[in-house]
């Protein structure tokens, strides 16, 4: 799991942006909390 503190860093934000590009729907589901994982 990625800690919130790491998400605050600009470098990690860039990585998250790249990760959201290929599968934004998957990332959105994770943020919504619909998935148990």
Secondary structure as a PSIPRED ss2 file (coil, helix, strand):
# PSIPRED VFORMAT (PSIPRED V4.0)

   1 X C   1.000  0.000  0.000
   2 X C   1.000  0.000  0.000
   3 X C   1.000  0.000  0.000
   4 X H   0.000  1.000  0.000
   5 X H   0.000  1.000  0.000
   6 X H   0.000  1.000  0.000
   7 X H   0.000  1.000  0.000
   8 X C   1.000  0.000  0.000
   9 X C   1.000  0.000  0.000
  10 X H   0.000  1.000  0.000
  11 X H   0.000  1.000  0.000
  12 X H   0.000  1.000  0.000
  13 X H   0.000  1.000  0.000
  14 X H   0.000  1.000  0.000
  15 X H   0.000  1.000  0.000
  16 X H   0.000  1.000  0.000
  17 X H   0.000  1.000  0.000
  18 X H   0.000  1.000  0.000
  19 X H   0.000  1.000  0.000
  20 X H   0.000  1.000  0.000
  21 X H   0.000  1.000  0.000
  22 X H   0.000  1.000  0.000
  23 X C   1.000  0.000  0.000
  24 X H   0.000  1.000  0.000
  25 X H   0.000  1.000  0.000
  26 X H   0.000  1.000  0.000
  27 X H   0.000  1.000  0.000
  28 X H   0.000  1.000  0.000
  29 X H   0.000  1.000  0.000
  30 X H   0.000  1.000  0.000
  31 X H   0.000  1.000  0.000
  32 X H   0.000  1.000  0.000
  33 X C   1.000  0.000  0.000
  34 X C   1.000  0.000  0.000
  35 X C   1.000  0.000  0.000
  36 X C   1.000  0.000  0.000
  37 X C   1.000  0.000  0.000
